[in-house]
Amino acid sequence: MRIRVRIEDKSKDFIQKVRKIMVEEVYRAEARAVRYAPSVTGHLRQSINVEKITENHYRINDGVDYGIYVEYGTMPHIITPKQAQALRFELGEISFGFGNMKYGGGKVVYAKRVNHPGSSQHPFMRPAFYVMESRIRSRLWKEVLHG
């Protein structure tokens, strides 16, 4: 997702105001993404960050390799071991935010393959981006009208 702003007024003062608005809103969007991100371990929330590419180019990263799967969900799929003969996992207590739900009581399970049912999407970046986009448009419009 990307926002591009083309500036007709090339005055330094106006460009500085636009840059200030953009940077403020990027960091607000980062904070929103952190708030919107689901948290089981907290790692995803802690990994969300802003990367300054150039003076006029910023990127908000989720900072984890699984962020896209949280954002968009997954289809049902088969999981097989890559470096071992079997998968090992523990059925235990999982927190969903509205209290704890217990599964298996800490039982260790081994399997040669697992049919994963897929996971539903939990958008956190897109909603933060849409709010940022709306706020930038609104603030730039006010700046153009009221200077």
N, C-alpha and C positions, 0 to 999 in steps of 0.2 A: 504494500500500500504506500502511496506516495502523494505528497501535496507539492504542487509547483506553483510558485507565485511569480508572475511576470510584472515587472514594475515599469510603468511608463514614465513616472516622475523620477528622474535620476538624481534628485538632490540628495546630498549626503545625509542631511537631517532626516528626510523621509525614509531612506534606506536603513538608517540606524534604528528608527522606530519600528519598521517592519521586522528587522532582524531581532530586536528585543522581544516583540510579540511572539515570533516564531519560537525562539529559544525558551521563553517562559512556558509556552504551551506544550513544547516537547517534554519538558521536565514534569509538567502536570500530567501529561499522558502517561509517562513512566509510572508516576505514583498511582494513577488510576489502574493501570495494568497490574500493578502489584496488588492493589485491593481486590480486583476482579479475579485474579488467578486462584484456582482451587489450591488448597494446602493440605497435603497429607503429611509430608515431612518438612515442608517449608523451603525446600531446596529451590523449587521453581520460583517462588516469590523472591527469594534472596538473590537469584541469578539475573533477574530483569535489570537491564541497565541501558543507559544512553551512551552512544558512541559518537563522538564528534569526528566527522570525516573531513570536512573543510569548514571554513568560517560560515558558510551558508548551507551546509549539508550535515544533518544529524540522522542517526539511525537508532531506533529502540530495538534492542535484542532481547530475546527470552533467555539467552545464555545457557540453554540446555539442549541436548540433542533430541529430546522427546517433546519439546514445546509444541511443535506442529501437530503432534498426535493428540495433545490435550486440547489445542485450539479447534481442530477439525474432526476429532474422533477417529476411529478406525473401523474397518470392516472386519467381520469374523475372519480369523486366520489360524493357521496351525503353527505352534511354537515347537521347535526341535532343538536339542542341544547342539552347540557349535564346537565345543572343545572337550566335552565329556560324553560319557555313555548315557547319562540320564540327566534330566532336569531335577533340581532339588529346590523345594520351596516349603515354607512353613505357613500353615493355616493358623492364623492368630487373630488378634484384636485389630480391627480396622476402624478408624475414626472417619465419620462423614460430616462432621461439623454440628450435627444435631444429636450428639450423644454417641456413645460407642456401641458398635454392633459386633458381636463375637462370632467367629467362624472357626470351628475345629479345636479350639482350646490349645493352640501351640503345637499341634501335631505336625511332624515332619513327613513330607510326601515326596516320593520319587516317581518320575514318569519319563518314558521314552519320547512322548509327544503329548501336547496339550492342545485341545481345541478351544482356542480363546474365542469368546462370543463377540468380540469387538467392544469398543467403548464409545460412549456417547460424547459428543463434542461439549467442551466447556470453554466457550470463547472468552478470552481476556484481553488479547491484543486488539482485535477488531472493534469491540465496543469502546475501548480507550481511544483508538484512532478516530472513530466516528465523532466522539465528543470533541476531540482535539480539532478535527477538521471544521466542525461547526463553530467552535469558539474562535478559531483563527479567522474564519470568514467574517464572523460578527465583529470581532475587534478591528480587523482591517477596514471593514465597511465604515465603522464609526470613525476611524482615523482619517479616512478619505473625506467623509462628510464634515467632520468637526475639527479636523486637524489638530 
